[in-house]
Amino acid sequence: MMLRIIALLLAFTGVGSLPPLVHAETTASEGRAAAVLGSEETASRHLTRADLEAWLDGFVPYALAQGDIAGALVLVVKDGQVLLKKGYGYANVEHAVPMDPESTVFPVASVGKTLTWTAVMQLVEQGLLELDRDINDYLDFRIPDAYDSAITMRHLMTHTAGFEERIKQYRRNGPQPLGSYLREVPVPARIDPPGEVQAYSNYGTVLAGYIVERVSDQPFEDYVAHHILAPLGMVRSSFRSPVPEALQTDLARSYSRRSAGAPYPLEMRPELTADPAGSLVTTVPDMARFMLAHLERRPVADYALLQPDTMRLMQEPAYRPIPGAPGTTLGFFGADYNDSRVIGHTGDDAGSHSDLKLLLDEGVGLFLFVNSSGNGGLIGAAYRLRASLYFQFMDRYFPASPAAPELTLIAAPEHARLMAGEYEMSRRPSGDFLSALYLAARVRVVANEDGTIMTSPLINLETGRPQTWRQTAPSVWSEVGGRGKLNVLIEDGRVVRWLPRDLSTFELRPVPALRSATWNLPLLAATATVLFAVCLQWPIATVIRRRYARHSQLPRGMGGTTGGFAWPPR
């Protein structure tokens, strides 16, 4: 888990000036198109297997080669069945094992949270859990009080519990059962009132998994196996850690880059016997069954995962940070694009990246897995491939309806000046060394003279370049020459929060002066320089002492045989 956090954090700090990953493509017979990545199709195409496969066969292999990515798996479901499942590249580079859309087993990281939340909703449906009840009523330890309102399951599911981001909960010996693990690790500080700020929390998901375990009176991994995996026919999926031996033979290896050679270790989560936040391994056929169960809202393999009303409740927005912004549902993040209602979830771990999208009204689902981060820093080409594949898929098959050009508001220059400044992610630590690392993850907004604003590259996962925006509605800024949207909340003449529509797992808020990177980064650099100089003095002094067979002389009164000391130490 910690590798995922560090990778994501540094990813946000090192993607500037990356070249486009691939060129947009039409069909294999049409060859490489001249339009660069991100250009929109002028007309929609029918989503058929033939057209989809031809497009993917041109798009994906080229993206893997250019991004130095070992392999990929792509799945599209439509109208209650699998439309296409296909593998590209290698699951195991060393042994030249291809990605097999039937048999390759792979980790989906945080996409597995959607199964955890589905398990929660099953227990809500049965009346064993209440969405708005204090979670302490279900735990055998206590989350300390910090605000007037209690944390509820609804808060955990929408990532609005208010926990800080911490490293401590990820650094424990294991594997341990959920209960002993949670009782041992420190509870992250509560830095925001419940229900007010969205900040993605793995700890909150682990809490929810443990509540499933306690309410169902069986280990979390057993509950999911008996009530989700087995009934849907997901026979080659598991939350268990280590990965069951029966699945390890076909398990895809994960790489920093295809050319790097050595893969990451197989076991990335030794601390838990099952991690509700991200230890799921699965296959393409199994993932298809889960996606269809959510899209069809009817029995799959003669099993009703949830009743239709419960499924609708789970898929409707339950938290919306800003009016007009994508809504977070009870377990999924809003990813609306063009004219489509879309919910989804991404997953990222060391060398493994996945993306799940469900088009609710069209009955279409898109899933992608890649087993390398790729070139371009820790964020890697995988992030750009993931974003580009989704946007181009939508533009190709579900384009936006023609609309009148958006006009820039008259008040834009004034609001641009309000927007200018430094912002921090709501998903942040509040006291350990990770706080210093987060200084580099600040987002800066610059007001331009023409009333537009420019944002730093840290929020642009598709190209990693600065973006320019113009205000087209009181709370909306539209990307100049692009597809992006920003939703902004302004109250009493100041910016309270804002977020990009395609990065809705956290909010961006103004940085208080005391935490500003403007002076904290130079202070951190100066402190590190002094520390380095002090550490460097020890070996230098040791060499001098050995060379001249004597100690460095100290000022009178600082040495002596009683209460003094010799420098350097022996």
Order of alpha helices (4+ residues) and beta strands (2+ residues): alpha-beta-beta-alpha-beta-beta-beta-beta-alpha-alpha-alpha-alpha-alpha-alpha-beta-alpha-alpha-beta-beta-beta-beta-alpha-alpha-beta-alpha-beta-beta-beta-beta-beta-beta-beta-alpha
